[in-house]
Amino acid sequence: MTQKNKTIQLIELGLKSYQEALTLQEELFNQTIAIKRANRNQKEQTPTQNYLLWVEHTPVITLGKSGKSEHLLLDENQLKEKGIEYHSTNRGGDITYHGPGQIVGYPILDLDNFFTDIHKYLRFLEEAIIMTLKDYGLKGERSVGETGVWLDVGTPFARKICAMGVKASRWVTMHGFALNVTTDLSYFDHIIPCGIQGKAVTSLAKELNRAVPFKEVKDKLKVHFAQLFEAELNEGVL
């Protein structure tokens, strides 16, 4: 039986384009799957690694597998004028925006090291965000049928603060979550966020009406993530 590796390497990428981060995700994702395939034919099992990539993206709009292109409200020339990249991706979910001031987390985990349940995995990602918001006195909530984290669910003031979309194969995950901290929310005017009409998007800074230290939020989020997955987080290098 393979020894379970519950250590997660934290990789700080800083400000990167979406494509740069996606290329790295795919490399780590494919490496992990290759190890799992090789292990099937070996008596001596090679343990798989787990990663959590932290990144801020340069402005980009991404469309998930279930997304509709009409949820993008700009044409190619307008995107170029505003300096926004556009990518169609293989993650779950619809359309969303990533940019500076947003904590983006890409967990590349072998769930065989933790639990083999994608529904539970998504709920844990949401819970890590909900616990972080609680640290700031905000009540983050789930909205039935709408993955991610919201405020004031079930009211006319419902607004999304964290988007999520993942991909998994052979119990290996990629893509992840995007928490708006000090994000310029005007960029969301160029899309129908997550394909949901008539619901607003918000940020931690907007809700608290003050500046929020980016690193402070990230540090709180790391603690909750490790707690939920019963994992040890180590600062890693690639």
VMD Tcl script that draws the C-alpha trace (Angstrom):
set ca {
  {0.00 0.00 0.00}
  {1.31 3.46 -0.93}
  {2.34 5.65 2.01}
  {0.07 8.70 2.09}
  {1.90 12.00 1.73}
  {-0.04 14.72 3.56}
  {2.60 17.41 3.07}
  {1.67 20.22 0.67}
  {4.36 22.36 -0.90}
  {3.42 26.05 -1.06}
  {4.76 27.69 -4.18}
  {4.61 31.51 -4.34}
  {4.47 32.58 -7.99}
  {3.85 36.30 -7.47}
  {2.30 38.20 -10.40}
  {2.06 35.92 -13.44}
  {0.05 35.71 -16.63}
  {-2.70 33.11 -16.70}
  {-0.86 31.07 -19.34}
  {2.38 30.93 -17.32}
  {0.55 29.59 -14.27}
  {-1.51 27.18 -16.36}
  {1.62 25.71 -17.97}
  {3.13 25.07 -14.54}
  {-0.13 23.58 -13.24}
  {-0.29 21.19 -16.19}
  {3.34 20.11 -15.71}
  {2.78 19.25 -12.03}
  {-0.62 17.67 -12.74}
  {0.80 15.46 -15.50}
  {3.86 14.51 -13.41}
  {1.61 13.34 -10.59}
  {-0.61 11.30 -12.89}
  {2.49 9.73 -14.51}
  {3.75 8.62 -11.07}
  {0.35 7.09 -10.25}
  {0.29 5.21 -13.55}
  {3.81 3.89 -13.00}
  {2.96 2.81 -9.45}
  {0.32 0.41 -10.75}
  {3.07 -1.85 -12.09}
  {5.59 -1.47 -9.28}
  {5.95 -3.23 -5.95}
  {7.89 -0.26 -4.56}
  {5.50 2.68 -4.72}
  {6.77 6.21 -5.40}
  {4.90 8.73 -3.21}
  {3.11 11.52 -5.06}
  {3.67 15.19 -4.22}
  {1.02 17.80 -3.38}
  {1.29 21.48 -4.29}
  {-0.57 24.70 -3.58}
  {0.35 27.43 -6.07}
  {-0.32 31.02 -4.96}
  {-0.55 33.59 -7.73}
  {-1.90 36.99 -8.69}
  {-2.79 37.21 -12.35}
  {-2.38 40.03 -14.79}
  {-5.91 40.93 -16.03}
  {-7.53 37.91 -17.68}
  {-11.02 36.58 -18.36}
  {-11.35 32.78 -18.41}
  {-14.21 30.64 -19.68}
  {-14.84 27.23 -18.10}
  {-16.13 24.06 -19.74}
  {-19.77 24.85 -18.98}
  {-19.39 28.52 -19.92}
  {-21.10 30.40 -22.73}
  {-19.11 32.80 -24.88}
  {-22.02 35.28 -24.85}
  {-21.28 35.85 -21.15}
  {-18.24 37.82 -22.35}
  {-19.45 41.36 -23.05}
  {-16.37 42.60 -24.96}
  {-15.12 41.81 -28.45}
  {-11.51 40.99 -29.32}
  {-10.56 44.62 -30.03}
  {-12.09 45.88 -26.77}
  {-10.19 43.22 -24.82}
  {-6.96 44.34 -26.44}
  {-7.70 48.02 -25.75}
  {-8.28 47.30 -22.07}
  {-5.22 45.02 -21.77}
  {-7.27 41.96 -20.81}
  {-6.29 38.47 -21.96}
  {-8.96 35.87 -22.71}
  {-8.63 32.09 -22.33}
  {-10.98 29.17 -22.78}
  {-10.05 26.57 -20.14}
  {-10.72 22.96 -19.10}
  {-11.83 23.80 -15.56}
  {-15.39 23.47 -14.35}
  {-17.63 26.51 -14.11}
  {-18.55 29.40 -16.39}
  {-16.81 32.74 -16.95}
  {-14.77 34.75 -14.45}
  {-12.16 37.48 -14.15}
  {-8.71 37.27 -12.52}
  {-6.47 40.22 -11.80}
  {-4.25 42.04 -9.30}
  {-5.58 42.20 -5.74}
  {-7.05 38.71 -5.97}
  {-5.65 35.68 -4.12}
  {-5.68 32.81 -6.59}
  {-4.94 29.35 -5.21}
  {-4.28 26.34 -7.43}
  {-4.12 23.14 -5.34}
  {-2.53 20.28 -7.25}
  {-3.31 17.52 -4.81}
  {-3.36 13.76 -5.14}
  {-6.62 13.17 -3.30}
  {-5.54 9.56 -2.69}
  {-3.33 11.19 -0.03}
  {-6.39 12.77 1.65}
  {-9.83 11.47 0.61}
  {-11.32 10.45 -2.71}
  {-14.40 12.65 -2.84}
  {-14.59 15.60 -5.24}
  {-17.75 16.97 -3.62}
  {-16.00 17.01 -0.23}
  {-12.93 18.59 -1.84}
  {-14.98 21.51 -3.22}
  {-16.74 21.97 0.12}
  {-13.32 22.10 1.86}
  {-12.11 24.80 -0.55}
  {-15.25 26.80 0.19}
  {-14.88 26.21 3.93}
  {-11.30 27.54 3.94}
  {-12.61 30.78 2.43}
  {-15.61 30.91 4.79}
  {-13.30 30.50 7.81}
  {-11.00 33.25 6.52}
  {-13.92 35.64 6.03}
  {-15.11 34.86 9.56}
  {-11.72 36.09 10.82}
  {-12.76 39.47 9.43}
  {-16.28 39.37 10.87}
  {-17.96 38.42 7.60}
  {-20.40 35.57 7.12}
  {-19.43 33.71 3.96}
  {-22.02 31.25 2.69}
  {-22.63 28.62 0.04}
  {-25.38 29.14 -2.51}
  {-27.18 26.00 -3.67}
  {-26.10 25.04 -7.19}
  {-23.53 27.87 -7.35}
  {-20.02 26.76 -6.39}
  {-18.00 29.42 -4.59}
  {-18.51 31.69 -1.59}
  {-21.16 34.38 -1.27}
  {-22.46 37.00 1.16}
  {-26.13 37.58 1.98}
  {-27.34 34.46 0.16}
  {-31.09 34.38 -0.41}
  {-31.49 38.16 -0.34}
  {-31.61 40.77 -3.13}
  {-28.12 41.79 -1.97}
  {-26.42 38.42 -2.62}
  {-22.90 38.97 -3.92}
  {-19.99 36.69 -4.73}
  {-16.61 37.16 -3.09}
  {-14.83 33.97 -4.20}
  {-15.13 32.04 -7.47}
  {-14.13 28.39 -7.87}
  {-13.61 25.95 -10.70}
  {-11.61 22.72 -10.65}
  {-10.56 19.80 -12.80}
  {-9.69 16.33 -11.52}
  {-8.36 13.19 -13.17}
  {-7.30 9.97 -11.38}
  {-8.03 11.90 -8.16}
  {-5.44 14.57 -9.02}
  {-6.76 18.15 -8.91}
  {-5.89 21.38 -10.70}
  {-7.35 24.90 -11.08}
  {-8.92 26.21 -7.84}
  {-10.26 29.38 -6.24}
  {-10.01 33.16 -6.58}
  {-10.73 35.35 -3.54}
  {-11.30 39.05 -4.17}
  {-9.26 40.99 -1.61}
  {-8.46 44.39 -3.12}
  {-9.56 43.55 -6.67}
  {-10.70 46.31 -9.05}
  {-14.30 45.14 -9.34}
  {-15.02 47.28 -12.42}
  {-13.47 44.52 -14.56}
  {-16.43 42.26 -13.70}
  {-18.65 44.67 -15.63}
  {-17.19 43.16 -18.81}
  {-18.69 39.72 -18.12}
  {-21.77 38.04 -16.67}
  {-19.81 36.62 -13.70}
  {-20.09 32.82 -13.51}
  {-22.97 33.14 -15.98}
  {-25.30 34.34 -13.22}
  {-27.46 37.30 -14.18}
  {-28.26 40.05 -11.73}
  {-25.91 39.16 -8.87}
  {-23.08 41.41 -7.75}
  {-19.43 40.70 -7.08}
  {-17.62 42.07 -4.04}
  {-14.21 42.09 -2.33}
  {-12.89 41.94 1.20}
  {-11.72 45.56 1.02}
  {-15.12 46.75 -0.20}
  {-16.99 44.86 2.52}
  {-14.70 46.14 5.29}
  {-14.42 49.61 3.76}
  {-10.70 49.68 4.46}
  {-7.36 48.51 3.13}
  {-6.68 44.83 3.79}
  {-3.08 43.55 3.95}
  {-2.81 40.97 1.18}
  {-0.25 38.80 2.97}
  {-2.31 38.79 6.16}
  {-5.32 37.34 4.34}
  {-3.16 34.76 2.60}
  {-1.56 33.68 5.90}
  {-5.00 33.18 7.49}
  {-6.17 31.20 4.48}
  {-3.10 28.94 4.64}
  {-3.83 28.07 8.28}
  {-7.43 27.11 7.53}
  {-6.47 25.14 4.42}
  {-3.92 23.08 6.37}
  {-6.39 22.51 9.20}
  {-9.16 21.24 6.93}
  {-6.94 18.90 4.94}
  {-5.02 17.83 8.07}
  {-1.89 18.65 6.11}
  {1.52 20.13 6.76}
  {2.23 23.12 4.53}
  {5.87 23.69 3.63}
  {7.31 26.57 1.65}
  {8.45 24.85 -1.53}
  {10.57 25.62 -4.58}
  {10.36 24.19 -8.05}
}
mol new
graphics top color blue
foreach p $ca { graphics top sphere $p radius 0.5 }
foreach p [lrange $ca 0 end-1] q [lrange $ca 1 end] { graphics top cylinder $p $q radius 0.2 }
display resetview
